[in-house]
Structures are given as C-alpha cells and as structure tokens.
Amino acid sequence: MAKGDSGRLVIEIDPDLKRELYATLDQEGLTLKGWFVRRANEYVADHVQPSLAFATSEDDEVRP
C-alpha cells in the first residue's frame, strides 16, 4: 500500500468490524480520529528507545 506525505490514512477493514468499532466508540463518546490518534501516540511512545543516562562529573563526586 502506498505511503504518501499527506496526513490521511486509508485502510480497508471488515464492514462488521467497522460497525462494531463505530458503535463502541459512540458509546464512549469518542471519534475514530480521536481514538486512533491517542492510540497511535501511545504505541509510538511505547516503542521509542529510551535515552541512555550518562554519568556527569557531578555524579562522580563523593557527597557527605
């Protein structure tokens, strides 16, 4: 599937799943876009490699 530079995503899913998804989102008072963006942000954040902590000269000092 093509990956363009626009902000649009186009996917095909089973029509029954689509109906169930929209019904469930409606019960929660959510939109598909809002739900997807929140989930996508969570997914990306969970998969970003954490930065490594490096000791600084202050960390090496002996404190009383």
C-alpha positions as CSV (number, residue, x, y, z in Angstrom):
1,M,0.0,0.0,0.0
2,A,1.3,3.5,-0.8
3,K,2.6,5.7,1.9
4,G,2.1,9.4,0.9
5,D,3.1,12.5,2.6
6,S,-0.4,13.8,3.4
7,G,-2.0,13.4,6.8
8,R,-4.5,10.9,5.6
9,L,-4.6,7.2,6.3
10,V,-6.8,4.9,4.2
11,I,-7.3,1.3,5.3
12,E,-9.9,-1.4,4.5
13,I,-11.4,-3.5,7.2
14,D,-14.3,-5.9,7.5
15,P,-17.6,-4.0,7.4
16,D,-18.8,-5.8,10.5
17,L,-15.7,-4.7,12.5
18,K,-16.2,-1.2,11.2
19,R,-19.8,-1.1,12.5
20,E,-18.8,-2.5,15.9
21,L,-15.9,-0.1,16.2
22,Y,-18.0,2.9,15.5
23,A,-20.8,1.7,17.8
24,T,-18.3,1.1,20.6
25,L,-16.6,4.5,20.1
26,D,-20.0,6.2,20.1
27,Q,-20.8,4.5,23.5
28,E,-17.6,6.0,24.8
29,G,-18.3,9.4,23.3
30,L,-15.2,9.1,21.1
31,T,-14.5,9.8,17.5
32,L,-12.5,7.4,15.3
33,K,-9.9,10.1,14.7
34,G,-9.5,11.0,18.4
35,W,-9.3,7.3,19.4
36,F,-6.8,6.5,16.7
37,V,-4.5,9.5,17.3
38,R,-4.4,8.7,21.1
39,R,-3.7,5.0,20.5
40,A,-1.1,5.8,17.8
41,N,0.7,8.2,20.1
42,E,0.7,5.6,22.9
43,Y,2.0,3.0,20.5
44,V,4.8,5.2,19.2
45,A,5.8,6.3,22.7
46,D,6.0,2.7,23.9
47,H,8.3,1.8,21.0
48,V,10.7,4.8,21.2
49,Q,14.1,3.7,22.5
50,P,14.7,5.4,25.9
51,S,17.7,7.7,26.0
52,L,20.7,6.4,28.0
53,A,21.7,8.2,31.2
54,F,25.4,9.1,31.3
55,A,27.2,9.9,34.4
56,T,28.4,13.5,34.7
57,S,31.4,14.8,36.7
58,E,28.9,15.9,39.4
59,D,27.6,12.3,39.7
60,D,31.2,11.1,40.3
61,E,31.7,13.4,43.2
62,V,31.6,11.9,46.7
63,R,28.9,13.7,48.8
64,P,28.9,13.6,52.6
